[in-house]
Amino acid sequence: MTLFGIPAATLLAWLLTLAFLGAGVVNALGRGTIKDDFVRWGYPRWWNLVTGALEVAAAATVVRCKDYGHVPPSIGLTVLSMLDLALIIK
């Protein structure tokens, strides 16, 4: 399956990369309640930097290695996370 001549697996990999990159930047900046959340979960106050760095590294790995076999499980995890968030917000 292609969209605009680009294979679906490639598009999904780029979406996953953007999601990891976005989450990594948000966590690394640690604004507002992000640091408080990490502390509440039992991590040190600076742990947002570790999490952000790992997420950015994951984004770089998806792009560099083009290992699209990891995309479907990641999409599943993202969907489950979104469903959980939707239930919490209600």
C-alpha positions as CSV (number, residue, x, y, z in Angstrom):
1,M,0.0,0.0,0.0
2,T,1.3,3.4,-0.9
3,L,0.3,7.0,-0.3
4,F,1.7,9.6,-2.7
5,G,4.0,6.9,-4.0
6,I,5.5,6.3,-0.5
7,P,5.1,2.9,1.1
8,A,2.8,2.8,4.1
9,A,5.6,1.2,6.2
10,T,7.8,4.2,5.5
11,L,5.1,6.7,6.4
12,L,4.3,4.9,9.6
13,A,8.0,4.8,10.5
14,W,8.2,8.6,10.0
15,L,5.1,9.1,12.2
16,L,6.6,6.9,14.9
17,T,9.8,8.9,14.6
18,L,8.0,12.2,15.0
19,A,6.0,10.9,18.0
20,F,9.2,9.7,19.8
21,L,11.0,13.0,18.9
22,G,8.1,15.1,20.1
23,A,7.7,13.1,23.3
24,G,11.5,13.3,23.9
25,V,11.6,17.0,23.5
26,V,8.6,17.6,25.8
27,N,10.1,15.3,28.5
28,A,13.6,16.7,28.2
29,L,12.3,20.3,28.6
30,G,10.4,19.1,31.7
31,R,8.1,22.0,32.0
32,G,5.2,22.4,34.4
33,T,4.0,19.2,35.9
34,I,6.3,16.9,33.9
35,K,9.0,16.8,36.6
36,D,6.4,16.6,39.3
37,D,4.9,13.5,37.6
38,F,8.3,11.8,37.5
39,V,8.8,12.5,41.2
40,R,5.3,11.2,41.9
41,W,6.1,8.0,40.1
42,G,9.1,7.5,42.3
43,Y,11.9,8.8,39.9
44,P,14.4,11.5,40.6
45,R,13.4,15.0,39.6
46,W,16.0,15.0,36.7
47,W,14.7,11.7,35.3
48,N,12.8,13.5,32.6
49,L,16.1,14.2,30.9
50,V,16.9,10.4,30.8
51,T,13.5,9.7,29.4
52,G,13.7,12.4,26.8
53,A,17.2,11.3,25.7
54,L,16.0,7.7,25.3
55,E,13.0,8.8,23.2
56,V,15.1,11.0,21.0
57,A,17.5,8.1,20.6
58,A,14.6,5.8,19.6
59,A,13.5,8.3,17.0
60,A,17.0,8.4,15.5
61,T,17.2,4.6,15.5
62,V,14.0,4.2,13.6
63,V,15.2,6.6,10.9
64,R,18.8,5.4,10.7
65,C,18.1,1.6,10.7
66,K,14.8,1.6,8.8
67,D,13.7,-1.3,10.8
68,Y,10.1,-1.1,10.1
69,G,9.3,-4.4,11.8
70,H,9.1,-2.5,15.1
71,V,6.5,0.0,13.9
72,P,3.3,-2.2,14.4
73,P,4.0,-2.9,18.1
74,S,4.8,0.7,18.7
75,I,1.6,1.8,17.0
76,G,-0.3,-0.7,19.2
77,L,1.4,0.8,22.3
78,T,0.5,4.3,21.2
79,V,-3.1,3.4,20.6
80,L,-3.4,1.8,24.0
81,S,-1.8,4.8,25.6
82,M,-4.3,7.1,23.8
83,L,-7.2,5.0,25.0
84,D,-5.9,5.0,28.5
85,L,-5.6,8.8,28.4
86,A,-9.1,9.2,27.0
87,L,-10.5,7.1,29.9
88,I,-8.6,9.2,32.4
89,I,-9.7,12.5,31.0
90,K,-13.4,11.5,31.1
